[in-house]
Amino acid sequence: MWFTVVIFSVALVVFICKYVYGPRGPNPFEVDTREPLKPMVHVRKEKNKVLKQGFLASKVPDNLDAVIIGSGIGGLGLAVLLAKVGKKVLVLEQHDRAGGCCHTFTEKGFEFDVGIHYIGDLQSHKPFRCMLDQLTNGQLQWDPLENPFDQVVIGPPENRRRYPIYSGRTRFPEELKKCFPGEEKAIDEYVKMAKKAGRGIWLLPMLKLLPSPVAKLLVSSGLAKHLSYFFKMAPRSLTEVVNELTENKDLRAVFAYIFGTYGNIPKEASFAMHSLLVTHYLNGAWYPKGGATEIAYHMIPIIEKAGGAVLVRAPVNRILFNDAQEACGVSVMKGQEEVHIKAPMVISNAGIFNTYQKLLPKELQATPAIRQQLSMMKNGEGGISIFLGLNGTKEELGLKADNYWIFAENNLDELMDKYNGGDREVSAKNVPILFVASPSAKDSTWEERSPGKSTLSLVSFAKYKWFEEWKDDKVTNRSPEYKELKQIFIDSIVEVVMEVFPKITRDKIEYVDAGTPVTNTHYIGAPKGEIYGADHGIGRFSPEVNTTVRPQTPLKNLYLTGQDVFLCGFAGALAGALTCGSVILNRNLHLDAINLAKRVQYMNHKLKDE
């Protein structure tokens, strides 16, 4: 016992000395940089001047402080943090537009988002909201979703059950209890455990920020699991926990429904990870006003103001190293030519597998430290997205600012096992889980931009191996067999949608297409078509993994940012950017964001009192 106390005391002292009282770098959250709201820009050509700046060697700024590979939110977020302390940063994106999974595309006059469906924790006083306000100088606005914000639909057409999911720390459990009388104890315990595990997340960034020997000592002593309920619950599966709470199979499914936001079926999912999603939406859900492109659109000018740039159509084919095996720049393919860009720091938002397996020289890929990190991670599940362009307003089509989670039945693990293990054509006709959302219904500016039109985004999982044989085909002209398989998915999924939304009929559909796992590989660089980066199963949340995989790589001057450093999704990738920025700037940016939020809240209260 005394040994444990000594270890914790040493770790705490080291942490405080390093990040509170020790010498630290500049603070990007030193002052509140919000500016008065400017008029929103809806003209696509104007926005593209910011989002689609093509790569040319002549556009590369001189005397760079850092190069960031990938313009997803983990890359852009970090670039803004560095720009706010005067760093000149170049962000390179292989796609033809910036934003990663925050980008949108337009077909037949319909604009579709690809990865931003809803975001939680955005009340005005929350540190997460404060951080986003600072990263966009207060220009990014948010539309709240309906309450209930999610609808869980279970069962076949003849026996469909609907369970609304409400936000609100008291309303969430109260409404569940109305749906499941007699299950009050199970619901209260579920919420209590989720909140407790969610609060324990504080130790995750600490393990990545503490000096590696101290962090490893915390882990090897077993103290990490005693200090944090998050890590105590990390090895327990979602199925195990919910099955202990209740015998009601529909309630088990409702407890587990949001597993689709990180990609692991309940028996393989960590309850700790699941708890973060539950608590993330407890106080509501929001969507970016004006669409997902608003995020990158308001971040890029801050990077440029500091002398940096965000350039697209800039595929990095390798990271450059000097004779001392220190990262010193990147190589970008411009046609058949390599353009070398020098920088004292290289930061990858391309994911751990792309970074280590594709961008490093072979001899560095083989180093024990790199191989150890790769052995701790595995690729996440592939995703399939279907995009529907509809003729009609949200009122005419029965669409609201909410999301639907549609399950074929309540035995989620069995359904997904059968689906993943089945013949691809058979599985394509029997997709067991479907996420349905209407970006147009969530965005208060939509009717102004696209009157009389609506969109639906439909998302599910699909094995990469089902589509792998066509990975090298031209993305816009893959083989007839590929198109046939894709069409089977489209037909079966659209049929489910029309059953659940009876006002959506085939004559209302003006545009439909699908993105498969190999589409994800082409557009967002996902090596196995995954939509949430590295796998988020139970193994991902061991203290050992989170101590070993950190922003500093085993190679000097090379860093990792984004969701593979921290967690998946928009908030998780931004937390990865904060963690990487903390290491680079030698200060705890998580605490800095919290402190600024407190100061802003205090000033707001003071102004009201006056």
WOQUI-V468185 format. One record per helix or strand. SS is the DSSP state (H for helix, E for strand). FROM is the first residue (numbers start at 1). TO is the last residue. If there is no record, write none. Layout:
BEGIN
SS_FROM_TO / SS_FROM_TO
END
This chain:
BEGIN
H_2_21 / H_44_51 / E_54_54 / H_57_59 / E_66_69 / H_73_83 / E_89_92 / H_100_102 / E_104_107 / E_110_113 / E_119_120 / H_127_135 / E_142_144 / E_150_154 / H_157_159 / E_161_165 / H_171_179 / H_184_199 / H_202_209 / H_212_220 / H_223_227 / H_229_234 / E_237_237 / H_238_245 / H_249_261 / E_269_270 / H_271_280 / E_285_288 / H_293_305 / E_309_312 / E_316_321 / E_327_334 / E_337_342 / E_346_348 / H_352_358 / H_362_365 / H_368_376 / E_379_379 / E_382_391 / H_394_397 / E_403_407 / H_412_421 / H_424_428 / E_433_437 / H_439_442 / H_446_449 / E_453_461 / H_464_466 / H_468_470 / H_480_500 / H_506_508 / E_509_515 / H_517_524 / E_530_530 / E_534_534 / E_537_537 / H_538_541 / H_543_548 / E_552_552 / E_558_560 / H_569_585 / H_589_609
END
